[in-house]
Amino acid sequence: MNIPNMISTFRIFLIPLFIYTFVTGTGETRIFYPIVIFIISGFSDMLDGYIARTYNMETKLGAVLDPLADKLMMTTALLCFAYYEYIPYWIVILVAFKELFMIGGGALAYRRGIVNRANIWGKMATFLFHIAIITFLFSKSLAFIVLIVSVVISFAALFQYIQLTLAKKRKIDGE
């Protein structure tokens, strides 16, 4: 396992700590410490991608592990925020459905030798999602608006991934 994949694995191990700090926090600390952990996860996400690209350490495992860590952290954050009534559950259901679809589709594509890299829509949605979570520290209403925009953009990313995967599948089937 190379360094970028270890960093992605580290991000997965941050998830239980995120949950613990959310559940045990009270008042202001209820979201402060989990958001700090979320920020650490976000920076380590940028770091593993930078290292992988700069030092030619991109792997098929990393192409699956990195977005998996993102999706698990995002879904965990949404569940915690919904449980404590910062956001409605319908957002969690929408995002969870989309993420499960992408994970399942990504796993099936991977088995066929198809690996899709993050597209601009996915990167933008992830960036806005991080901004939304951080914004909860300052403004619940603004954070909610940014979160909705990130969800809409994430569905645009999903449709682009589907198109790309189907095109690659047709190419493989045609060879």
HELIX and SHEET records of a PDB file:
HELIX    1   1 ILE A    3  THR A   24  1                                  22    
HELIX    2   2 THR A   29  THR A   54  1                                  26    
HELIX    3   3 LYS A   60  TYR A   83  1                                  24    
HELIX    4   4 TYR A   89  ARG A  111  1                                  23    
HELIX    5   5 ILE A  120  THR A  135  1                                  16    
HELIX    6   6 LYS A  140  GLY A  174  1                                  35    
END                                                                             
